[in-house]
Amino acid sequence: MGLAIEEAKQAYNEGEVPVGALLVENSGVIARAHNSKALTTDPTAHAELMVIREAGLKTGDWRLEEATLYVTKEPCVMCAGAMLNARLGRLVYGCSDERFGAVNSRYQLLHDPLLNHQVRVLSGVLEDECASILKEFFRARR
């Protein structure tokens, strides 16, 4: 999660919403990214989607069943859907997102028994550190 926080800080420095992510498989980092919607003018440029895309390119497989995705904030509906489609094995996230969270807070997509895949989830890892960078970012802009 420390590496994901480094990515979030980089996003912060670029004026992006500070969310960072990395994808790990077999104890090695496959991909690292942070939000870059403003920089790329791409509404799908969330950190989670960027690492999923990069992992597919690097591994030559869209299936991530043995991978763990670390992200500083609870994923949104779009990112949770991508995790399901990629057959992600495990998600570890820092702080919750009460407004838009699609894992535990607002929706529970990754645990939905009606879908063809469920993702193992661990939440609250370095929660205070992950939340503080987001709070600082939004406080500075209001």
PEWO-V819043 format. One record per pair of residues at least 6 apart in sequence whose ideal C-beta (glycine too) atoms are under 8 Angstrom apart, sorted by the first residue. I is the first residue (numbers start at 1). GAP is how many residues later the second one is. If there is no record, write none. Layout:
i: [I | I]
gap: [GAP | GAP]
This chain:
i: [1 | 1 | 1 | 1 | 1 | 1 | 1 | 2 | 3 | 3 | 3 | 3 | 3 | 4 | 4 | 4 | 4 | 4 | 4 | 4 | 4 | 4 | 5 | 5 | 5 | 5 | 5 | 5 | 5 | 6 | 7 | 7 | 7 | 7 | 7 | 7 | 7 | 7 | 7 | 8 | 8 | 8 | 8 | 8 | 8 | 8 | 8 | 8 | 9 | 9 | 9 | 10 | 10 | 11 | 11 | 11 | 11 | 11 | 11 | 11 | 11 | 12 | 12 | 12 | 12 | 14 | 14 | 14 | 14 | 15 | 16 | 16 | 16 | 16 | 16 | 16 | 17 | 17 | 17 | 17 | 18 | 18 | 18 | 18 | 18 | 18 | 19 | 19 | 19 | 19 | 19 | 19 | 19 | 19 | 20 | 20 | 20 | 20 | 20 | 20 | 20 | 21 | 21 | 21 | 21 | 21 | 21 | 21 | 21 | 21 | 21 | 21 | 22 | 22 | 22 | 22 | 22 | 22 | 22 | 23 | 23 | 23 | 23 | 23 | 23 | 23 | 23 | 23 | 23 | 23 | 23 | 24 | 24 | 24 | 24 | 24 | 25 | 25 | 25 | 25 | 25 | 25 | 26 | 30 | 30 | 30 | 30 | 30 | 30 | 31 | 31 | 31 | 31 | 31 | 31 | 32 | 33 | 33 | 33 | 33 | 34 | 34 | 35 | 35 | 35 | 36 | 36 | 36 | 37 | 37 | 37 | 39 | 44 | 46 | 46 | 46 | 46 | 47 | 47 | 48 | 48 | 48 | 48 | 48 | 48 | 49 | 49 | 49 | 51 | 52 | 52 | 52 | 52 | 52 | 52 | 55 | 55 | 55 | 56 | 56 | 56 | 62 | 62 | 63 | 63 | 64 | 64 | 64 | 64 | 65 | 65 | 65 | 66 | 67 | 67 | 67 | 68 | 68 | 68 | 68 | 69 | 69 | 69 | 69 | 69 | 70 | 70 | 70 | 71 | 71 | 71 | 71 | 71 | 72 | 72 | 72 | 72 | 72 | 72 | 73 | 73 | 73 | 73 | 73 | 73 | 73 | 74 | 74 | 74 | 74 | 74 | 74 | 74 | 74 | 74 | 74 | 75 | 75 | 75 | 75 | 75 | 75 | 76 | 76 | 76 | 76 | 77 | 77 | 77 | 77 | 79 | 80 | 80 | 80 | 80 | 80 | 81 | 81 | 83 | 83 | 83 | 84 | 84 | 84 | 84 | 84 | 84 | 87 | 88 | 89 | 89 | 90 | 90 | 90 | 90 | 91 | 91 | 91 | 91 | 91 | 91 | 92 | 92 | 92 | 92 | 93 | 93 | 93 | 93 | 93 | 93 | 94 | 94 | 94 | 94 | 94 | 94 | 94 | 94 | 95 | 95 | 95 | 95 | 95 | 95 | 96 | 96 | 96 | 96 | 96 | 97 | 97 | 98 | 98 | 99 | 99 | 100 | 101 | 102 | 102 | 102 | 103 | 103 | 103 | 103 | 103 | 104 | 104 | 109 | 110 | 110 | 110 | 111 | 111 | 111 | 112]
gap: [69 | 71 | 91 | 93 | 124 | 125 | 129 | 124 | 17 | 19 | 26 | 29 | 67 | 16 | 17 | 18 | 43 | 66 | 67 | 68 | 90 | 126 | 15 | 67 | 89 | 121 | 124 | 125 | 128 | 14 | 12 | 13 | 14 | 15 | 25 | 26 | 27 | 40 | 65 | 10 | 11 | 12 | 26 | 39 | 64 | 122 | 125 | 126 | 9 | 11 | 124 | 10 | 24 | 6 | 7 | 8 | 9 | 23 | 24 | 25 | 36 | 6 | 121 | 124 | 125 | 20 | 22 | 24 | 25 | 23 | 18 | 19 | 20 | 21 | 22 | 23 | 18 | 20 | 117 | 120 | 16 | 17 | 54 | 115 | 116 | 119 | 15 | 16 | 27 | 28 | 52 | 53 | 54 | 115 | 12 | 13 | 14 | 15 | 27 | 51 | 52 | 11 | 12 | 13 | 26 | 27 | 29 | 30 | 48 | 49 | 50 | 51 | 7 | 9 | 10 | 11 | 29 | 47 | 48 | 6 | 7 | 8 | 28 | 29 | 31 | 32 | 41 | 44 | 45 | 46 | 47 | 6 | 43 | 44 | 45 | 46 | 30 | 34 | 39 | 41 | 42 | 43 | 40 | 21 | 24 | 25 | 28 | 29 | 37 | 19 | 20 | 21 | 23 | 24 | 27 | 19 | 14 | 17 | 18 | 21 | 13 | 16 | 10 | 11 | 12 | 6 | 9 | 14 | 6 | 8 | 9 | 6 | 34 | 29 | 30 | 32 | 33 | 24 | 25 | 21 | 23 | 27 | 31 | 34 | 35 | 29 | 30 | 33 | 18 | 12 | 17 | 30 | 31 | 34 | 36 | 9 | 12 | 31 | 6 | 8 | 30 | 23 | 24 | 23 | 24 | 22 | 23 | 24 | 25 | 22 | 23 | 24 | 23 | 21 | 22 | 23 | 21 | 22 | 23 | 24 | 14 | 19 | 21 | 22 | 23 | 22 | 23 | 55 | 8 | 20 | 21 | 22 | 23 | 21 | 22 | 23 | 58 | 61 | 62 | 20 | 21 | 22 | 23 | 24 | 57 | 61 | 19 | 21 | 22 | 23 | 27 | 28 | 29 | 30 | 31 | 49 | 8 | 16 | 18 | 26 | 27 | 28 | 21 | 24 | 25 | 26 | 23 | 25 | 30 | 32 | 23 | 22 | 23 | 27 | 29 | 30 | 21 | 28 | 8 | 27 | 36 | 25 | 26 | 31 | 32 | 33 | 35 | 30 | 31 | 30 | 31 | 29 | 30 | 31 | 32 | 12 | 19 | 28 | 29 | 30 | 31 | 29 | 30 | 31 | 33 | 10 | 28 | 29 | 30 | 32 | 37 | 29 | 30 | 31 | 32 | 33 | 35 | 36 | 37 | 29 | 32 | 33 | 35 | 36 | 39 | 8 | 9 | 27 | 28 | 31 | 8 | 9 | 7 | 8 | 6 | 7 | 6 | 6 | 6 | 7 | 8 | 6 | 7 | 8 | 18 | 20 | 17 | 19 | 6 | 8 | 9 | 11 | 7 | 8 | 10 | 6]
